[in-house]
Amino acid sequence: MLIDVRNIYKIYNEGLENEVRALDGVTLEIDRGEFVAIVGASGSGKSTLMNLLGCLDIPTYGEYYLDGMDITDLTDKQLSHARNKEIGFIFQGFNLIPALNALENVELPLIYQGIGAGNRHDMAVDALETVALADRLEHKPSEMSGGQQQRVAIARAIATKPPIIMADEPTGNLDSKTTLHVLDILQQLHKDNNTTVILITHDNDIAAIAKRVIRVMDGKIIEDYRQEVDWA
């Protein structure tokens, strides 16, 4: 079991009049190699759930095991190490450094991970080739379209070939044609590398590409089902 969440709660202002239960007793298992969409409206708890699954936060109560490792008792440094080892993140905002070109943006997190110059250059080039940007290595974000910038962000997320990709509304700032291209890249990563993809979205049309859909409302999972998809 890659992800094993047991009865987790995320509570803000606990015990006060303005208490908020962003997650309210969530139990969830995700196997290695699944393609999952977590769907919900704004305020449903889906982003809080992603933050917990992505080791960006820890639950108020409950247990979370990531690839057999108990996440709930880790220090901030240990959480950071777990993130770097296991997870690549793709966000709605591309979060690229304007002064750096595509290659340098992809290399930057590899520097933080202590990967040597030669290796990280090769890893960054390989990742950019995977997203069909081999001809844009020297281009800065301002010299690229929104779709190209998101593809750079995807390359940055997959450069270390993490077992999990977490994509939080990754097509929210893109037109429909570019959206399809980005989703196709995620599908190919899943098929070619058996990458576990967790796609966070409010859009049912986006969720329709996933093999499994988890619907969240008011901090609870209200549906969890598998569906046939025609790209598999």
Summary of the structure (lengths in Angstrom):
residues: 232
radius of gyration: 17.7
end to end distance: 21.8
largest distance: 56.1
contacts: 729
relative contact order: 0.19
helix: 37%
strand: 27%
